Amino acid sequence: MLVRLALALLLAAPAAAAETQVAVAANFTEPAKEIATAFAKATGNTAVLSFGSSGAFYTQMAHGAPFEVFLSADADRPKKAEQDGLGVPDSRFTYAIGRLVLYSTTPGLVDDQGAVLGKGSFAHLSIAEPTAAPYGQAAVETLQKLKLYDQLSPKIVRGTSITQAYQFVATGAAELGFVAQSQVINVPGGSRWLVPATDHKIIDQQAVLLWTGAKNPAATAFMKFLRGPEAVAIIKRYGYEVK
């Protein structure tokens, strides 16, 4: 009887909690924190988050950084991860579609059509480094479409990630800058222009399970949770679209 009871308790016991190392594109910082909290509450597992530019993360992963899940700000790097043997084939999916915003802490400076860019009545315009951060590339594409890139190039200051690009504006180092909508959606005041999605390549943010996490139940569980209704609701609340 005691043996049967012990076996029943063993079978009923939840699996031991585990943790997974997740590399997260900087634009997704706040929603990722909320998702990680919800994930821990729902599963008992811990997602240890690291934030930075997608390009910098890819370089680190290619040199052996022990990340198990990669949430990129684009589709190119997760696809490359699969091609280079870093990512698990067929694990890649779009978790969010991002939006670019021209933002200033100064009320009235940025109009709702972005015409302030053509006036050039500012000293500094911040963007994320385009070679490392997809939001920076989207900013360059927007300026090129507006035929203002060459004109404004001397005024552009580049952040190593979209986080630093936002910090330049938030601290007044730049009067305005191109940032992720998710960074300012809950920030009151200031002025902003939601850049039309047609002005740049779609910001298709994809996740991929890395081979380093293929045998970690917490990594596979996090990938599954990211596609679930609770995570999707958080993602949408920060202004992202979800396929």
Residue pairs with C-beta under 8 A, 6 or more apart in sequence:
14 44
15 217
17 43
17 44
17 45
17 46
17 218
18 45
18 46
18 216
18 217
18 218
19 45
19 46
19 47
19 48
19 218
20 45
20 46
20 47
20 48
20 68
20 69
20 213
20 216
20 218
20 219
20 221
20 222
21 48
21 50
21 66
21 67
21 68
21 69
21 212
21 213
22 32
22 36
22 47
22 48
22 49
22 50
22 67
22 68
22 69
22 70
22 71
22 222
23 50
23 52
23 57
23 60
23 61
23 65
23 67
23 69
23 70
23 71
24 32
24 49
24 50
24 51
24 52
24 71
25 51
25 52
25 53
25 54
25 57
25 71
25 72
25 73
25 133
25 134
25 162
25 205
26 51
26 52
26 53
26 73
26 128
26 133
26 161
26 162
26 163
27 73
27 98
27 135
27 162
27 163
27 180
27 182
27 183
27 205
28 71
28 73
28 96
28 182
28 205
29 51
29 163
29 183
30 182
30 183
30 186
30 238
31 96
31 182
31 234
31 235
31 237
31 238
31 240
32 49
32 51
32 71
33 49
34 234
35 47
35 225
35 226
35 230
35 231
35 234
35 235
36 46
36 47
36 49
38 225
38 230
38 231
38 234
39 45
39 47
39 221
39 222
39 225
39 231
40 46
40 47
42 225
42 230
43 218
43 221
43 225
45 217
45 218
45 221
45 222
46 218
47 69
47 218
47 222
50 57
50 67
51 161
51 163
52 161
53 73
53 128
53 129
53 132
53 133
53 160
53 161
53 162
54 72
54 73
54 74
54 77
54 132
54 133
54 134
55 77
55 129
55 131
55 132
55 133
56 132
56 160
56 161
57 65
57 67
57 70
57 72
57 77
58 70
58 72
58 77
58 80
58 81
60 67
61 67
61 70
61 81
61 86
61 210
62 84
62 86
66 212
67 210
67 212
67 213
68 209
68 210
68 212
68 213
68 216
68 219
69 207
69 208
69 209
69 210
69 213
69 219
69 222
69 223
70 77
70 78
70 81
70 87
70 207
70 208
70 210
71 95
71 205
71 207
71 226
72 78
72 134
72 205
72 206
72 207
72 208
73 98
73 133
73 134
73 135
73 162
73 203
73 205
74 134
74 203
74 204
74 205
74 206
75 92
75 94
75 204
75 205
75 206
78 87
78 92
78 206
78 207
78 208
79 92
79 206
81 87
81 92
81 208
81 210
82 88
82 89
82 91
82 92
82 208
85 211
86 210
86 211
87 208
87 209
87 210
87 211
88 208
88 209
88 210
88 211
88 214
91 208
91 209
91 223
92 206
92 207
92 208
93 206
93 207
93 227
94 204
94 205
94 206
94 242
94 243
95 205
95 206
95 207
95 226
95 227
95 231
95 235
95 242
96 205
96 235
96 240
96 241
96 242
97 202
97 203
97 204
97 205
97 240
97 241
97 242
97 243
98 134
98 135
98 180
98 181
98 182
98 203
98 205
98 240
99 180
99 181
99 194
99 195
99 197
99 203
99 239
99 240
99 241
100 135
100 138
100 139
100 142
100 178
100 179
100 180
100 181
100 194
100 195
100 199
100 200
100 203
101 178
101 179
101 180
101 181
101 183
101 184
101 192
101 193
101 194
101 195
102 110
102 114
102 116
102 117
102 176
102 177
102 178
102 192
102 193
102 195
103 110
103 166
103 169
103 176
103 177
103 178
103 179
103 183
103 184
103 190
103 191
103 192
104 110
104 169
104 175
104 176
104 177
104 190
104 191
104 192
105 169
105 170
105 172
105 189
105 190
106 175
106 176
106 190
106 191
107 189
107 190
107 191
108 191
109 116
109 122
109 175
109 176
109 191
110 116
110 176
110 190
110 191
110 192
110 193
111 191
111 193
112 193
113 193
114 146
114 193
114 195
116 122
116 176
116 193
117 125
117 143
117 146
117 148
117 152
118 146
118 148
120 151
120 152
120 155
122 155
122 174
122 175
122 176
123 155
123 174
123 175
124 155
124 156
124 157
124 168
124 173
124 174
124 175
125 152
125 155
125 156
125 157
125 174
125 175
125 176
125 177
125 178
126 156
126 157
126 158
126 159
126 165
126 166
126 168
126 169
126 173
126 174
126 176
126 177
126 178
126 179
127 135
127 136
127 139
127 140
127 156
127 157
127 158
127 159
127 165
127 177
127 178
128 135
128 136
128 139
128 158
128 159
128 160
128 161
128 162
128 164
128 165
128 178
129 136
129 158
129 159
129 160
129 161
130 136
130 137
130 139
130 140
130 158
131 137
132 160
132 161
133 159
133 161
133 162
133 165
134 203
134 205
135 162
135 165
135 178
135 179
135 180
135 203
136 158
136 159
136 162
136 165
136 178
137 200
137 201
138 178
138 195
138 200
138 201
138 203
139 178
139 200
140 149
141 199
141 200
141 201
142 178
142 195
142 199
142 200
143 149
143 152
145 199
145 200
146 199
157 168
157 173
157 174
158 165
159 165
159 166
159 167
159 168
162 179
162 180
162 183
163 183
165 177
165 178
165 179
166 177
166 179
166 180
166 183
166 184
167 173
168 174
168 177
169 175
169 176
169 177
169 179
178 195
181 194
181 238
181 239
181 240
182 238
182 239
182 240
184 190
184 192
185 238
185 239
186 238
205 240
207 223
207 226
209 219
209 220
209 223
210 219
213 219
213 220
214 220
225 231
232 242
235 242
236 242
